[in-house]
Amino acid sequence: MSTTTEVEQVLLVEKEGHLAWLKLNRPKVMNCLNRALLHDLVKALDELAQDKEVRVIAIIGSGLKSFCAGADLAERKGMTQGETLDYITLIQKVMRTIEKQPQPVIAAINGSAWGGGFELALACDLRVMVDTAQLRLTEVRLGIIPGAGGTQRLPRLIGKSKAKELILTAGTVTAQEGHNLGLIHKVVSVDAGYAESTDGIATASGGYHVPLMAVVRTWAHEIAQAAPLSLRAAKFAIDEGYDRDLESGLALETKAYLTLLNSKDRLEGLAAFAEKRQPVYRGE
């Protein structure tokens, strides 16, 4: 009898053309973020940042009910104070890595996102959500506060007053409410019994929502038509210029624009326009 212990594959990385899926693969515990998953996320994102073929990244939870339930409280319960501080540093690093990723990152919110799961979605550039899911920052009910960027990113996205309401009351946000707030970009109507199976993955993950993934794929394909360096520069200019005064922001925008002047993709874009054809961008 074999005594080999199979290591849990907590993150699945799959590429579909210019789109890369990062699939949180802990469905039995609502895809909560233990240290192994956080480390794997950083590693995968760092590798994808160097991949010129990948122009869009999507993060989704395995199964049909939960995107991510936040921190792994079972793991956290046994941590010393020092280990807890190390965990907070690690989860903050993951969120910042997502935010700084050169490619646009889409949160495919396939189910409820609580605590750190909500904060994970906030760190992404774009958010698509099934109509049956809910978002909630529950930390104040647990004797803590959001520690992975929730108190900072949520107010910047929906305004300070509404963010205070949601954080201080640990209130829930439905997909439609999130859309009304400008937090959720697309809401997808999903039949909860309709799941996509892929050989070798369906058994481990419980399947994925077909309509949600279809919307993300379509949006990713649309985004991927743009020049990769332009996507990177535009994302940088928006993020870095947001909290600056207008003059400083415009100067930063100009600086980002100038980085593209000598790119091969810029020349290809001009040539394609003149020749009335689709450009072939290579991220160069």
C-alpha positions, -999 to 999 in steps of 0.1 A, spaced: 0 0 0 14 34 -10 22 58 18 28 88 -5 8 119 5 -6 138 -24 1 176 -21 -30 197 -25 -29 218 -57 -44 250 -43 -41 271 -74 -47 260 -110 -32 281 -138 -47 276 -173 -40 295 -205 -65 301 -233 -48 321 -260 -42 356 -246 -62 348 -214 -48 332 -183 -71 318 -156 -60 317 -120 -84 292 -103 -85 292 -65 -87 255 -59 -99 250 -23 -137 245 -28 -141 224 4 -132 254 25 -148 281 2 -114 288 -15 -101 306 16 -66 320 15 -41 299 33 -4 306 31 2 280 4 -24 296 -19 -10 331 -13 25 320 -21 13 303 -52 -6 334 -63 25 356 -60 46 330 -80 20 326 -107 15 364 -111 53 370 -113 56 344 -140 26 357 -160 41 392 -158 69 380 -180 47 361 -205 41 382 -236 14 358 -249 -8 366 -218 -26 399 -222 -55 394 -196 -56 375 -164 -89 363 -147 -92 351 -111 -120 327 -103 -129 304 -74 -135 267 -78 -170 254 -74 -203 271 -78 -209 288 -45 -178 307 -33 -153 330 -50 -132 333 -18 -141 333 19 -111 353 28 -84 343 53 -82 306 64 -94 311 100 -85 275 109 -49 282 99 -49 316 115 -63 302 148 -30 283 154 -7 312 145 15 331 170 12 369 169 44 371 149 30 345 124 -2 365 121 18 397 113 37 377 86 4 365 72 -9 400 70 22 411 52 19 382 28 -18 388 19 -11 426 14 18 416 -9 -6 394 -30 -31 423 -33 -5 448 -43 10 423 -68 -24 420 -84 -28 457 -85 7 462 -100 3 434 -125 12 447 -160 -18 429 -176 -54 438 -167 -68 415 -141 -105 405 -140 -122 391 -109 -147 365 -120 -168 364 -89 -185 331 -92 -199 331 -56 -198 349 -24 -167 369 -15 -163 377 21 -135 394 40 -102 389 22 -121 375 -8 -139 408 -12 -105 425 -8 -90 402 -35 -118 414 -59 -111 450 -50 -74 446 -60 -84 435 -95 -89 460 -123 -123 448 -134 -151 428 -117 -177 404 -132 -202 388 -108 -229 362 -109 -263 375 -98 -266 351 -69 -234 361 -51 -228 386 -23 -199 407 -12 -192 414 25 -164 427 47 -171 409 79 -139 417 99 -154 441 125 -177 412 136 -145 392 143 -127 418 164 -105 430 137 -107 453 106 -101 446 69 -63 442 67 -57 434 30 -66 468 16 -104 470 22 -104 502 42 -83 519 14 -95 505 -19 -132 504 -12 -135 541 -4 -115 549 -35 -139 529 -56 -173 538 -42 -167 568 -19 -159 572 17 -194 575 31 -207 543 15 -175 524 23 -179 534 60 -215 520 59 -204 487 45 -174 482 67 -189 494 100 -221 474 96 -204 444 79 -232 448 54 -238 427 23 -236 439 -13 -256 420 -39 -244 419 -75 -270 444 -86 -262 468 -57 -225 465 -66 -233 474 -102 -253 504 -91 -223 515 -70 -199 512 -100 -181 484 -81 -192 456 -103 -188 461 -141 -209 432 -154 -236 411 -137 -242 376 -151 -274 357 -147 -265 321 -138 -285 289 -135 -267 274 -104 -270 239 -117 -252 247 -150 -215 240 -147 -186 235 -171 -165 203 -167 -129 199 -178 -111 166 -177 -90 164 -146 -103 196 -131 -140 192 -126 -136 165 -100 -112 186 -79 -130 219 -83 -166 210 -86 -169 228 -120 -173 264 -131 -202 286 -141 -204 285 -179 -221 319 -184 -197 337 -161 -167 323 -178 -182 330 -213 -186 367 -204 -150 369 -190 -136 352 -221 -155 376 -244 -143 407 -224 -108 394 -223 -108 388 -261 -120 424 -266 -93 438 -243 -66 416 -259 -72 434 -293 -53 464 -279 -15 467 -279 -1 450 -247 23 479 -240 -6 504 -243 -27 484 -218 2 484 -194 9 522 -198 -28 531 -195 -33 510 -164 -1 526 -149 -12 561 -157 -47 557 -142 -35 540 -110 -5 562 -103 -22 595 -113 -55 589 -94 -45 605 -61 -24 633 -76 -34 668 -85 -44 673 -121 -12 689 -133 9 661 -118 -14 635 -132 -12 650 -167 26 650 -165 25 614 -155 2 606 -184 26 623 -208 55 603 -194 36 571 -199 26 581 -234 62 588 -243 73 553 -234 52 540 -264 66 563 -291 94 541 -301 76 508 -297 71 484 -327 35 480 -317 29 518 -322 43 516 -358 22 484 -364 -9 503 -352 -3 532 -376 5 508 -405 -26 487 -399 -48 518 -398 -34 531 -431 -38 497 -447 -73 491 -433 -64 458 -416 -63 444 -381 -30 451 -363 -9 423 -351 6 434 -318 35 415 -302 41 436 -270 73 451 -284 
